[in-house]
Amino acid sequence: MRYLMLVIEPDEPDRAPTPEIETWVADQDASGARILGSRLRPGADVRRVRVRDGQTIVTDGPFSESKEVIGGFDIIEAAGLEEALAIAAAAPGARDATVEVHPFWPTEP
């Protein structure tokens, strides 16, 4: 089953990947658990898109109501929730930020 891991930072991340993060990524890539992942650009580069009454409305970030920012993400493949949680717990972000684990909604019949 696939899961989306979101790394939630208490404020805007401004640091480069650490050796600890690079090791975790390499380990997950080697095991086949990590499908895709990346750091995300700062809140000032984010855009929100809504369509209302046929009109496209684009709002520039950062968004002042946000107390936390998504600093990065990973898509992982795990046998189940327990394995996904173990992968998330091993991520450096679990120690200095927060990692949310979102199961994908299966689309296959």
C-alpha positions, -999 to +999 in steps of 0.1 A: +000+000+000+012+035-007+015+063+018+022+100+016+046+112+043+044+150+049+072+166+069+056+194+089+080+221+100+073+245+129+085+274+107+100+279+072+128+254+066+160+271+055+185+244+058+201+220+033+197+183+036+218+169+064+239+137+061+213+121+084+185+128+059+206+117+030+213+084+048+176+078+055+168+086+018+195+062+006+183+035+029+147+038+019+156+040-018+177+009-015+150-011+002+124-001-024+102+016+002+106+051-011+089+058-044+095+096-046+103+125-023+116+160-023+120+192-003+095+219-011+100+255-019+093+282+007+058+295+015+064+326-006+065+304-037+033+286-030+000+293-048-035+283-040-059+277-068-097+278-065-124+279-092-156+298-081-185+305-105-162+296-135-135+321-124-100+309-115-087+326-084-050+323-076-037+334-042+000+339-036+017+326-005+028+327+022-005+322+040-005+340+073-030+316+089-005+288+086+014+281+118+033+252+102+047+246+067+051+215+047+089+213+043+089+181+022+072+149+013+079+112+005+057+086-011+065+052+003+053+017-003+047-004+028+030-037+036+007-019+060+003+009+084+027-004+110+055-007+085+047+028+072+048+042+107+081+025+113+096+041+082+082+075+093+096+071+128+131+064+113+129+097+093+150+125+107+120+148+104+102+128+131+128+141+156+131+177+146+097+183+130+065+162+126+058+135+100+022+129+090+014+095+073-015+096+049-027+063+033-035+065-004-072+058-012-070+027-034-083+033-069-080-003-082-111-025-080 
